[in-house]
C-alpha cells in the first residue's frame, strides 16, 4: 500500500502522450523495378570502355563508390569536393544547428532552476512607515534565493514537441546526406563530360589538320591543272565544317571545367587535374538494391519519412494544447539588512505554488490548429508515397538506361568501324583516280561523326553507372563516422 502514492505520482508526472504514435511506413511489396526482367549483364562492344557489366542484386554499395572507376584523378577531385565544397559545408552547419535545436527542445522536459541576488539601498519617505523592525528610514537590503519551476507533461504535449524536434534533426541529417550525394555525383558526371569533350576536341583538331592538308594539296593540283575549282571548293567546305564544330566544343569544355572547379571549392581560374577518358574504367559489377531495401537507403525517402514523423508529432502537440496543463513553482531565499543574517534570525523565506490552466474558449483556434495538423499529416503521407514512387521510377529508368546505352555503344562501335572501312576504301580508290576527292571528303565527315558518337556513347555508359550509384542512395549507411 505504501507503494501506491509513488506509483500514482509517477503516472501523474509521466502521463500519456496524446496523438498518433509514429510507425515507420511498410516497405514496398514490389520485388522488381521493371515490368520485364533485366538481362543478367549488359551487351559488350569491341572498343575501349565497351566491357559488359553484370547486375548484382542485393550487392553492397560503398559510400566511396567513385573509387570503382579506378581513376586517382577522380578520387582526388571527390575528396576536394567533400572537404571544400560550400554546399557541403552549409549542409554540415545546418545539421549541427538542427541537432542543437533538438537538444534545446529536449531541455523542456526537465525542471528549470535559477538563483538570484540583489542589493537595494533605500530611503523611506517620512509619511510612510519603515518596512524594517527597527523603523530605520535609510537602509540597505540584501536578498538572495533560488527559484524552481516544473510543468508536468501529463498529456505528452511537451514530449511530442521534443519528438518533432528530433524528427526535424533527422530530416536535416538526410538532407545533408542528399547534399553530399548530389555534389559527389555532379563531380563524377562533370569529370566524365570534361574527359569526353577533351577527346572530341582532340579528334576534331586532327580532322581539321588533315582537311587543311588536303585542301592545300587540291589547291596545288588546281594550279597544275590536275583539279577543278569544284574540287577546291569541296575541300574548303569540308575544312570549314570541321572548324565550325570546334568553338562549340571548346565552349562546352570551358564551362565543364569551370563547373568542376567550383564543385571542388576552387575558383574557375585555379588549376586542377581532370581524369582522361581512357583512365576511367567501367565497373564490371553493378550492385542493385532490392525495392524493400531502397526505402532505407535513399536520403530523400528517409528525409520524407522524418517529415512524416514530425507531422505526426505535431498532431499530438495540437491535441495536448486543448487539454489541462499544470505548473509547479517554488522559491526560497533570505532577505536582510546584513549579509551575516541573510539566512537566520527569521530572514529566510520560501513559497510553493501549483497552477492549473484549462482552455475554455479560444474562438475555435485550438481546434482548427489540431485539424490543420491532421491535414498536414495527410499531406506528409502523400508526399512520402510520392517520394517512394519517384525513387522507384528513378532506379527503373537508370537500370534501363544502363542496358540500352550498352547496346547503343555497340551500335556506335559498329557504325564507326563501317565508316572507317568505307573511308579507307575511298582513299585507296582516290589515289588510283577511281573516285573523286569530294566523295572521300564526304566519307571523312561521316567518320568524324561516328567517332564523336562513339566517344559520347562511352561517356554515357560511365554516366549511367554514376547515376545508378546515386539512385541507390550512394552508400552513406556504410560510412563509419
matplotlib code that plots the C-alpha trace (Angstrom):
import matplotlib.pyplot as plt

x = [0.0, 2.9, 3.9, 0.6, 1.3, 4.7, 3.0, 0.3, 2.9, 4.9, 1.8, 0.9, 4.4, 4.8, 1.3, 0.4, 1.3, -1.8, -1.9, -0.8, 2.2, 4.6, 5.5, 7.9, 5.9, 5.9, 8.5, 7.2, 5.8, 7.3, 10.1, 11.4, 11.8, 10.9, 7.9, 10.2, 13.3, 16.6, 19.3, 22.0, 24.5, 24.7, 26.0, 29.7, 31.3, 34.8, 36.1, 37.6, 35.0, 32.8, 33.1, 29.9, 28.5, 26.7, 23.9, 24.4, 21.1, 21.4, 25.1, 26.8, 27.3, 30.3, 29.9, 33.2, 31.5, 33.6, 36.7, 35.1, 36.1, 39.8, 40.9, 43.2, 42.4, 38.7, 39.3, 41.3, 38.5, 35.9, 37.9, 38.4, 34.7, 33.8, 36.4, 35.9, 32.5, 30.5, 27.2, 28.6, 29.9, 26.5, 24.7, 27.0, 26.4, 22.6, 22.8, 24.7, 22.1, 19.2, 20.8, 21.4, 17.8, 16.6, 18.7, 17.4, 13.9, 14.6, 15.5, 11.8, 11.2, 13.2, 12.6, 14.2, 16.2, 17.7, 19.4, 19.1, 20.6, 20.1, 21.3, 18.9, 19.8, 16.6, 15.4, 11.9, 9.6, 8.7, 5.0, 5.4, 6.1, 9.5, 9.3, 12.1, 11.6, 13.9, 11.9, 15.0, 14.2, 17.5, 18.8, 20.5, 18.5, 20.2, 18.1, 19.4, 17.5, 16.7, 13.6, 12.4, 9.6, 8.3, 5.5, 4.3, 3.8, 0.6, -0.7, 2.6, 2.4, 6.0, 7.2, 5.5, 7.3, 10.6, 9.7, 9.0, 12.3, 14.2, 12.4, 13.4, 17.0, 16.7, 15.2, 18.2, 20.6, 19.2, 19.1, 22.8, 23.4, 21.5, 23.7, 26.8, 25.5, 24.5, 27.9, 29.8, 27.5, 28.0, 31.7, 31.8, 29.5, 31.2, 34.6, 33.3, 31.8, 35.0, 37.0, 34.6, 34.9, 38.7, 38.7, 36.2, 38.3, 41.5, 39.8, 38.3, 41.7, 43.2, 40.5, 40.9, 44.7, 44.0, 41.4, 43.7, 46.5, 44.1, 42.8, 46.4, 47.0, 43.9, 44.9, 48.3, 46.7, 44.4, 47.5, 48.9, 45.5, 45.0, 42.0, 39.0, 37.6, 34.8, 37.3, 38.9, 35.5, 34.6, 37.9, 37.4, 33.8, 34.9, 37.6, 35.1, 32.6, 35.2, 36.4, 32.8, 32.3, 35.4, 34.1, 31.0, 33.1, 35.7, 32.9, 31.4, 34.8, 35.5, 32.1, 32.5, 36.0, 34.6, 31.8, 34.2, 36.4, 33.6, 32.3, 35.7, 35.8, 38.1, 37.8, 37.5, 41.0, 42.6, 44.3, 43.4, 44.0, 41.0, 40.8, 41.4, 38.7, 40.8, 41.7, 38.0, 37.3, 33.8, 32.9, 32.3, 29.7, 26.8, 25.1, 21.3, 19.4, 16.1, 13.0, 12.4, 15.9, 15.7, 13.4, 16.0, 18.9, 17.7, 18.3, 15.2, 13.0, 14.5, 14.0, 10.4, 9.9, 11.3, 9.0, 6.1, 7.3, 7.4, 3.9, 2.6, 4.1, 2.6, -0.9, -0.1, 1.1, -2.1, -4.3, -2.4, -2.8, -6.6, -6.2, -5.4, -1.8, -0.3, 2.6, 4.6, 6.7, 8.8, 11.1, 13.4, 15.9, 16.5, 16.3, 18.2, 20.0, 23.2, 24.9, 25.6, 22.0, 20.7, 19.6, 19.0, 17.1, 13.8, 15.0, 14.7, 11.5, 10.0, 7.0, 5.4, 2.7, 0.7, -1.3, -3.9, -4.9, -7.8, -8.6, -12.4, -12.9, -10.3, -12.6, -12.0, -8.3, -7.0, -9.5, -8.6, -4.9, -5.5, -7.4, -4.6, -2.0, -4.1, -4.3, -0.6, -0.1, -2.2, -0.1, 3.1, 1.8, 1.1, 4.5, 6.2, 4.4, 5.2, 8.9, 9.0, 7.3, 9.7, 12.7, 11.4, 11.0, 14.4, 16.1, 14.0, 14.9, 18.6, 18.7, 17.0, 19.5, 22.4, 21.2, 20.1, 23.2, 25.4, 23.5, 24.0, 27.8, 27.9, 25.9, 28.2, 31.2, 29.8, 29.0, 32.5, 34.1, 31.9, 32.7, 36.4, 36.4, 34.5, 36.8, 39.9, 38.5, 37.6, 41.1, 42.7, 40.3, 41.1, 44.8, 44.1, 41.8, 38.7, 36.6, 36.7, 38.2, 34.7, 33.5, 36.4, 35.7, 32.1, 33.2, 35.7, 33.0, 30.8, 33.7, 34.2, 30.5, 30.8, 34.0, 32.2, 29.2, 31.4, 33.1, 29.7, 28.4, 31.4, 31.0, 27.2, 27.9, 30.2, 27.5, 24.8, 26.9, 27.3, 23.5, 22.9, 25.0, 23.1, 19.7, 20.5, 21.4, 25.2, 26.1, 26.1, 25.0, 28.3, 30.3, 31.7, 31.7]
y = [0.0, 2.4, 2.0, 3.3, 7.0, 6.7, 4.9, 7.5, 10.3, 8.5, 8.2, 11.8, 13.1, 10.7, 11.0, 9.7, 11.1, 12.1, 11.9, 9.2, 7.1, 7.1, 3.9, 3.5, 3.0, -0.5, -1.2, -1.6, -5.0, -4.9, -7.3, -5.7, -2.3, -3.1, -5.0, -7.4, -8.9, -7.2, -9.3, -10.7, -8.5, -5.8, -6.2, -5.8, -3.7, -4.4, -0.9, 0.7, 1.1, -1.5, -4.3, -5.9, -5.1, -7.6, -6.7, -8.0, -8.0, -7.2, -6.3, -4.0, -0.3, 1.6, 5.3, 5.8, 4.5, 6.7, 4.7, 1.9, 3.9, 3.3, 6.9, 8.6, 12.0, 11.5, 10.3, 13.5, 15.7, 13.9, 14.3, 18.0, 18.5, 16.8, 18.9, 22.3, 22.5, 25.3, 23.5, 20.6, 22.9, 24.6, 21.3, 20.3, 23.5, 23.1, 19.6, 20.9, 23.6, 21.1, 18.8, 21.6, 22.8, 19.3, 19.2, 22.6, 21.4, 18.3, 20.6, 21.5, 18.0, 19.0, 21.5, 24.9, 26.1, 29.6, 31.7, 35.4, 38.1, 41.8, 44.7, 47.6, 50.9, 52.8, 55.9, 55.6, 58.6, 60.3, 59.8, 56.1, 53.6, 51.9, 48.2, 47.3, 46.1, 48.9, 51.5, 52.8, 55.1, 54.6, 51.1, 48.6, 45.4, 42.2, 39.5, 36.1, 33.0, 30.3, 29.6, 26.4, 25.6, 22.5, 21.7, 18.1, 16.6, 14.9, 14.5, 14.4, 17.7, 18.6, 15.1, 15.3, 18.6, 17.0, 14.1, 16.6, 18.4, 15.1, 14.2, 17.6, 16.9, 13.5, 15.2, 17.6, 14.7, 13.0, 16.3, 16.6, 13.1, 14.1, 17.2, 15.0, 12.6, 15.4, 17.0, 13.8, 12.8, 16.2, 15.9, 12.5, 13.3, 16.6, 15.0, 12.4, 15.1, 17.0, 13.9, 13.3, 16.8, 16.7, 13.6, 15.1, 18.3, 16.4, 14.3, 17.4, 19.2, 16.1, 16.2, 19.9, 19.4, 16.6, 18.7, 21.6, 19.5, 18.0, 21.5, 22.6, 19.6, 20.3, 23.9, 22.9, 20.4, 23.2, 25.3, 22.3, 21.7, 18.4, 19.5, 21.7, 24.7, 22.5, 20.2, 23.1, 24.4, 20.9, 20.7, 24.1, 23.3, 20.1, 22.2, 24.9, 22.4, 20.8, 24.1, 25.2, 22.3, 23.4, 26.6, 24.8, 22.0, 24.4, 26.4, 23.3, 22.2, 25.6, 25.6, 22.0, 22.9, 26.0, 24.0, 21.2, 23.8, 25.4, 21.9, 21.2, 24.5, 26.3, 29.5, 28.9, 30.3, 27.7, 24.7, 21.1, 17.7, 16.2, 12.5, 11.3, 9.3, 6.2, 6.4, 6.0, 2.3, 0.9, -1.1, -4.7, -5.4, -3.1, -3.5, -3.3, -3.0, -4.7, -2.4, -3.2, -2.0, 1.1, 3.0, 2.6, 3.8, 6.8, 10.0, 11.7, 8.9, 8.9, 12.7, 12.3, 9.7, 12.1, 14.9, 12.4, 11.7, 15.4, 15.9, 13.0, 14.5, 17.9, 16.4, 15.3, 18.8, 20.3, 17.9, 18.5, 22.2, 21.7, 19.8, 21.0, 22.0, 22.1, 24.0, 23.9, 26.9, 27.3, 29.9, 30.1, 32.5, 35.2, 39.0, 41.0, 44.3, 42.4, 39.6, 37.7, 37.4, 36.7, 33.2, 33.4, 35.3, 34.7, 36.2, 33.1, 32.8, 30.2, 29.7, 26.9, 27.4, 24.9, 26.0, 24.6, 26.0, 24.6, 26.4, 27.1, 29.4, 30.4, 31.2, 27.8, 28.5, 25.3, 23.0, 24.5, 24.1, 20.5, 20.0, 21.8, 19.5, 16.5, 17.8, 18.4, 14.8, 13.6, 15.8, 14.3, 10.8, 11.6, 13.3, 10.2, 7.9, 10.3, 10.3, 6.4, 6.1, 8.7, 6.8, 3.5, 5.2, 6.7, 3.3, 1.7, 4.5, 4.2, 0.4, 0.5, 3.2, 1.1, -1.8, 0.4, 2.5, -0.6, -1.6, 2.0, 1.8, -1.5, 0.1, 3.2, 0.9, -0.9, 2.4, 3.7, 0.5, 0.7, 4.4, 3.8, 0.9, 2.9, 5.8, 3.6, 2.0, 5.5, 6.8, 3.9, 4.4, 8.2, 7.5, 5.4, 8.0, 5.9, 8.2, 12.0, 13.8, 15.1, 11.5, 10.9, 14.1, 13.1, 9.8, 11.5, 13.8, 10.7, 9.0, 12.2, 11.9, 8.3, 9.0, 11.7, 9.5, 6.7, 8.9, 10.2, 6.6, 5.7, 8.6, 7.9, 4.4, 5.9, 8.5, 5.8, 4.0, 7.2, 7.7, 4.2, 4.7, 7.9, 6.3, 3.6, 6.1, 6.5, 4.0, 6.6, 3.9, 2.1, 5.1, 4.5, 8.2]
z = [0.0, 0.7, -3.0, -4.3, -3.7, -5.5, -8.4, -8.7, -8.6, -11.4, -13.5, -13.0, -13.8, -16.8, -18.1, -21.5, -24.9, -26.9, -30.6, -33.1, -32.3, -35.3, -37.1, -40.0, -43.2, -44.6, -47.3, -50.9, -51.7, -55.2, -55.9, -59.1, -60.7, -64.3, -65.7, -67.6, -66.1, -66.9, -68.5, -66.2, -67.9, -70.5, -74.0, -74.8, -77.5, -79.1, -78.1, -75.1, -72.4, -74.0, -71.4, -70.3, -66.8, -64.7, -62.2, -58.6, -56.8, -53.2, -53.6, -51.1, -52.1, -50.7, -49.8, -51.8, -54.9, -57.2, -56.5, -58.6, -61.7, -60.9, -61.5, -58.9, -60.5, -60.0, -56.4, -55.7, -57.1, -55.0, -51.8, -52.6, -53.1, -49.8, -48.0, -49.6, -51.4, -49.9, -50.3, -48.3, -45.6, -45.5, -45.1, -42.3, -40.4, -40.9, -39.4, -36.4, -35.9, -36.2, -33.6, -31.1, -31.6, -30.8, -27.6, -26.6, -27.1, -25.0, -22.1, -21.7, -20.2, -17.1, -14.3, -14.5, -11.6, -11.1, -8.5, -7.9, -5.7, -5.4, -3.3, -2.7, -1.0, 0.0, 1.9, 3.1, 2.8, 6.2, 5.7, 5.3, 7.9, 7.6, 6.5, 8.9, 12.5, 13.8, 11.9, 10.0, 7.1, 5.4, 4.9, 2.6, 1.9, 0.7, -1.0, -2.2, -3.2, -5.7, -7.9, -9.5, -11.9, -13.5, -15.9, -15.6, -19.1, -18.2, -21.8, -23.6, -25.4, -24.4, -25.3, -28.7, -29.3, -28.4, -30.7, -33.5, -33.0, -33.1, -36.4, -37.9, -36.9, -38.7, -41.7, -41.8, -41.4, -44.6, -46.4, -45.6, -47.0, -50.1, -50.5, -50.2, -52.8, -55.2, -55.0, -55.5, -58.4, -60.0, -59.7, -61.3, -64.1, -64.9, -64.9, -67.4, -69.5, -69.5, -70.4, -73.3, -74.6, -74.3, -76.5, -79.0, -79.3, -79.9, -82.7, -84.2, -84.3, -86.0, -88.6, -89.2, -89.7, -92.2, -94.0, -94.2, -95.7, -98.2, -99.2, -99.8, -102.0, -104.1, -104.4, -105.7, -108.1, -109.4, -110.2, -112.2, -113.9, -112.1, -110.2, -110.7, -108.9, -107.6, -106.0, -104.2, -103.1, -101.7, -99.8, -98.4, -97.4, -95.5, -93.7, -92.8, -91.5, -89.3, -88.0, -87.2, -84.7, -82.7, -81.0, -79.6, -78.2, -76.6, -75.1, -73.5, -72.4, -70.6, -68.9, -67.7, -66.3, -64.6, -63.0, -61.9, -60.3, -58.3, -57.2, -55.7, -53.9, -56.3, -58.3, -62.1, -62.7, -60.4, -61.8, -61.2, -62.8, -64.6, -65.5, -69.0, -70.7, -71.0, -67.3, -66.3, -66.1, -66.3, -63.1, -64.1, -61.4, -60.6, -57.2, -57.3, -54.0, -53.6, -53.6, -50.0, -49.2, -51.2, -48.8, -46.0, -48.3, -50.3, -48.4, -50.0, -48.8, -45.3, -45.2, -46.3, -43.5, -40.9, -42.2, -41.8, -38.2, -37.5, -38.8, -36.7, -33.6, -34.3, -34.1, -30.6, -29.7, -31.1, -29.1, -25.9, -26.3, -25.8, -22.5, -19.0, -18.2, -14.7, -13.3, -10.1, -9.0, -5.9, -4.4, -1.4, 0.0, 2.5, 3.0, 5.5, 6.0, 6.7, 4.8, 8.0, 8.9, 5.4, 6.2, 10.0, 12.6, 10.8, 7.5, 5.3, 3.2, 0.8, -1.4, -3.3, -5.9, -8.0, -11.0, -13.4, -16.8, -18.9, -22.1, -22.3, -25.2, -27.8, -30.7, -32.2, -32.6, -30.8, -32.6, -36.0, -35.3, -34.5, -37.7, -39.6, -38.1, -39.1, -42.7, -42.7, -41.6, -44.5, -46.8, -45.4, -46.0, -49.7, -50.1, -48.6, -51.0, -53.9, -52.9, -52.8, -56.2, -57.8, -56.3, -57.8, -61.2, -60.9, -60.3, -63.1, -65.6, -64.8, -65.0, -68.4, -69.5, -68.4, -70.6, -73.5, -73.6, -73.7, -76.8, -78.1, -77.6, -79.5, -82.4, -82.3, -82.5, -85.5, -87.2, -86.5, -87.9, -91.0, -91.6, -91.1, -93.5, -96.2, -95.8, -96.2, -99.4, -100.8, -100.0, -101.9, -104.8, -104.8, -105.1, -108.1, -109.6, -109.4, -107.2, -106.7, -103.7, -102.8, -102.2, -99.9, -98.0, -97.5, -96.1, -93.9, -92.5, -91.8, -90.0, -87.9, -86.9, -85.9, -83.9, -81.9, -81.4, -80.1, -77.6, -76.4, -76.1, -74.0, -71.6, -71.4, -70.1, -67.4, -66.5, -66.3, -63.7, -61.7, -61.9, -60.7, -57.6, -57.0, -57.5, -55.0, -52.3, -52.5, -49.8, -46.9, -44.5, -44.8, -43.6, -40.1, -39.0]

ax = plt.figure().add_subplot(projection="3d")
ax.plot(x, y, z, "-o")
ax.set_aspect("equal")
plt.show()
